[in-house]
Amino acid sequence: MALTRRRTLLAGAALGGVALLTGCSEEPGPDRAEHSSAADRLRERSARDSTTLLARYDATLAAHPALESRLRPLRSEVARHAEAFSDEGAAPSPGGGASDGPARDAGVPASGASPHGSRRPSDPQVPQDEKGARAALAEAERKLADVRTKALTAAPPQLARLLASVAAAGAAHAYLLAEPAG
């Protein structure tokens, strides 16, 4: 387990370095434009991924209310991540904007409308035991952090900095979720 924690922390440190290098890049071009269609799609996908993770936190909290004090701060951060990706774009997508999603108010459950106005077909499955539920959340955070890290190379500088920051936060969340209670 210690090796996994070290790897998680090292990955977070590496993300910071990648963010600095990506953010400082002066490469012009349509692929790196802040408001290109590719950047908008990446931003929308990132907001949707954060909203999906938010739903996972909500399902876990509903299944394991005893985890409230441990999960609530992490859930609030994920809500802010969804909001940041939704607010990052210049114009909200038709049919839904940043103000109608669950991320706007961290106290509103994510089981309602998503930032893009679509409803999730099913709630995430939550393990019966609290340790398993925390492990499932940690794994979801790790996987999403990896996806965001890989997306850095194609993102324009401002979005790359946001992706790197949120990926590092996700790695930290995974570490905290894997820690024994107490």
Backbone torsions as a table, in degrees:
resi	resn	phi	psi	omega
1	MET	NA	-35.9	-179.1
2	ALA	-63.4	-35.9	178.8
3	LEU	-64.3	-39.8	178.5
4	THR	-63.5	-42.7	179.2
5	ARG	-64.2	-43.2	178.0
6	ARG	-60.4	-44.2	179.3
7	ARG	-60.8	-41.4	-179.8
8	THR	-62.2	-46.1	180.0
9	LEU	-66.4	-40.2	177.5
10	LEU	-64.7	-38.2	177.5
11	ALA	-62.7	-40.9	177.4
12	GLY	-62.0	-42.1	178.4
13	ALA	-65.6	-40.2	178.9
14	ALA	-64.5	-37.7	178.4
15	LEU	-60.3	-41.0	178.6
16	GLY	-60.1	-42.9	178.8
17	GLY	-65.3	-42.3	178.2
18	VAL	-62.8	-40.2	-179.8
19	ALA	-62.2	-41.5	179.2
20	LEU	-63.8	-44.8	-179.9
21	LEU	-66.3	-43.4	-179.7
22	THR	-67.3	-42.1	-178.8
23	GLY	-66.7	-27.0	-178.1
24	CYS	-90.3	-5.1	-178.2
25	SER	-64.1	140.4	179.9
26	GLU	-109.7	17.7	-178.3
27	GLU	-66.8	117.0	174.8
28	PRO	-81.7	169.7	174.6
29	GLY	137.7	160.8	-176.5
30	PRO	-64.8	-30.7	-178.6
31	ASP	-69.1	-22.9	-174.4
32	ARG	-106.6	6.4	179.2
33	ALA	-68.7	135.1	-176.8
34	GLU	-58.6	-34.5	-175.8
35	HIS	-117.5	33.3	175.7
36	SER	-75.2	165.4	179.5
37	SER	-64.4	-34.5	177.7
38	ALA	-65.3	-42.0	178.5
39	ALA	-66.7	-38.9	178.0
40	ASP	-64.0	-41.3	177.9
41	ARG	-64.7	-41.8	178.5
42	LEU	-63.8	-41.5	178.4
43	ARG	-63.2	-45.5	179.0
44	GLU	-64.2	-43.1	179.0
45	ARG	-64.0	-38.9	179.0
46	SER	-66.1	-40.1	176.5
47	ALA	-64.2	-42.4	179.5
48	ARG	-64.8	-41.6	177.9
49	ASP	-62.4	-41.0	178.3
50	SER	-66.5	-38.4	178.5
51	THR	-66.3	-38.3	176.7
52	THR	-64.7	-42.4	177.1
53	LEU	-64.4	-37.5	177.1
54	LEU	-60.8	-41.5	177.4
55	ALA	-63.4	-35.5	177.8
56	ARG	-65.4	-42.2	176.2
57	TYR	-61.8	-44.9	-179.0
58	ASP	-62.0	-42.5	178.9
59	ALA	-64.7	-39.2	178.9
60	THR	-66.9	-42.5	177.9
61	LEU	-63.7	-37.5	178.6
62	ALA	-67.6	-37.8	-178.9
63	ALA	-78.9	-28.3	-175.9
64	HIS	-134.9	75.5	-178.4
65	PRO	-59.0	-24.4	179.4
66	ALA	-65.8	-17.3	179.8
67	LEU	-87.2	1.5	-175.0
68	GLU	-50.2	-51.9	-175.2
69	SER	-64.8	-27.3	-179.4
70	ARG	-85.1	-36.3	-174.5
71	LEU	-91.8	-28.8	-174.6
72	ARG	-55.0	-46.2	179.6
73	PRO	-63.9	-37.5	179.3
74	LEU	-69.0	-40.1	177.9
75	ARG	-61.6	-40.8	178.8
76	SER	-62.5	-38.8	177.1
77	GLU	-64.2	-43.7	179.2
78	VAL	-62.1	-38.2	176.7
79	ALA	-62.2	-41.0	177.8
80	ARG	-66.5	-33.9	177.1
81	HIS	-63.8	-46.1	178.7
82	ALA	-59.6	-41.8	178.7
83	GLU	-64.4	-41.6	-179.4
84	ALA	-62.9	-42.7	178.7
85	PHE	-68.7	-35.3	179.0
86	SER	-70.2	-39.1	-179.2
87	ASP	-78.5	-19.5	-174.9
88	GLU	-62.9	-36.7	-178.0
89	GLY	-72.7	152.5	-178.7
90	ALA	-70.1	-39.3	-179.0
91	ALA	-128.3	132.8	177.5
92	PRO	-66.8	152.1	-179.8
93	SER	-72.1	152.0	-179.3
94	PRO	-61.3	143.9	177.8
95	GLY	86.6	-1.3	179.7
96	GLY	176.7	138.2	178.4
97	GLY	-126.3	-174.6	-177.5
98	ALA	-66.8	-23.1	-174.5
99	SER	-84.4	-11.6	-177.3
100	ASP	-103.3	6.5	-178.9
101	GLY	-95.2	166.7	-179.0
102	PRO	-69.2	-19.1	-177.4
103	ALA	-71.0	-20.6	-178.2
104	ARG	-62.4	-38.7	179.6
105	ASP	-125.5	112.0	-175.6
106	ALA	-61.3	-16.4	179.6
107	GLY	-85.4	-9.3	-178.7
108	VAL	-89.8	127.2	-179.9
109	PRO	-62.3	148.4	-179.1
110	ALA	-80.2	3.4	-177.6
111	SER	-75.3	-7.4	177.7
112	GLY	-85.0	-143.3	-177.0
113	ALA	-72.4	147.0	175.5
114	SER	-87.6	170.6	179.6
115	PRO	-58.8	-19.2	-177.5
116	HIS	-106.5	13.7	173.6
117	GLY	78.6	0.0	179.7
118	SER	-96.0	154.6	-179.4
119	ARG	-104.4	139.2	178.5
120	ARG	-69.8	138.9	-177.8
121	PRO	-69.0	-31.4	-179.8
122	SER	-152.8	153.4	177.3
123	ASP	-79.1	152.4	179.3
124	PRO	-65.5	148.7	176.1
125	GLN	-78.2	135.9	-178.5
126	VAL	-118.3	128.1	176.6
127	PRO	-57.6	150.9	-176.6
128	GLN	-67.4	-35.8	-178.0
129	ASP	-94.1	149.8	-176.6
130	GLU	-62.4	-40.5	-179.8
131	LYS	-62.5	-43.0	177.7
132	GLY	-65.2	-37.8	178.6
133	ALA	-64.8	-42.8	177.4
134	ARG	-64.8	-40.7	179.0
135	ALA	-63.3	-39.6	178.7
136	ALA	-64.9	-41.3	176.3
137	LEU	-64.1	-42.5	179.2
138	ALA	-60.2	-42.9	179.4
139	GLU	-64.5	-41.5	178.1
140	ALA	-62.9	-41.6	178.1
141	GLU	-63.4	-43.8	-179.7
142	ARG	-62.0	-47.4	-178.9
143	LYS	-61.1	-43.3	-179.7
144	LEU	-67.5	-37.4	176.4
145	ALA	-61.6	-39.9	178.1
146	ASP	-64.6	-42.9	179.0
147	VAL	-60.7	-44.0	-178.6
148	ARG	-68.6	-35.8	178.0
149	THR	-63.6	-42.7	179.6
150	LYS	-66.2	-30.2	-178.3
151	ALA	-75.5	-13.7	-176.4
152	LEU	-57.6	-40.3	-173.9
153	THR	-65.0	-28.0	-178.6
154	ALA	-95.9	-6.6	-175.3
155	ALA	-86.3	146.4	173.3
156	PRO	-67.2	161.3	-171.9
157	PRO	-51.3	-49.1	-177.1
158	GLN	-64.8	-44.5	178.5
159	LEU	-67.7	-36.4	178.0
160	ALA	-62.2	-40.8	177.8
161	ARG	-63.0	-42.3	178.4
162	LEU	-65.2	-45.1	177.9
163	LEU	-59.1	-44.5	-179.2
164	ALA	-63.8	-42.8	179.5
165	SER	-63.1	-45.7	-178.6
166	VAL	-69.8	-36.9	176.9
167	ALA	-64.3	-41.7	177.7
168	ALA	-64.0	-40.2	176.7
169	ALA	-62.9	-41.1	177.8
170	GLY	-62.2	-40.3	176.7
171	ALA	-63.7	-39.7	177.3
172	ALA	-66.5	-39.6	177.2
173	HIS	-61.2	-44.2	179.3
174	ALA	-59.3	-42.8	178.3
175	TYR	-61.4	-48.0	-178.9
176	LEU	-64.7	-36.9	179.4
177	LEU	-69.0	-29.1	-179.6
178	ALA	-80.8	-16.8	179.4
179	GLU	-66.1	142.1	176.1
180	PRO	-62.6	147.7	179.3
181	ALA	-64.1	147.6	175.9
182	GLY	123.1	NA	NA
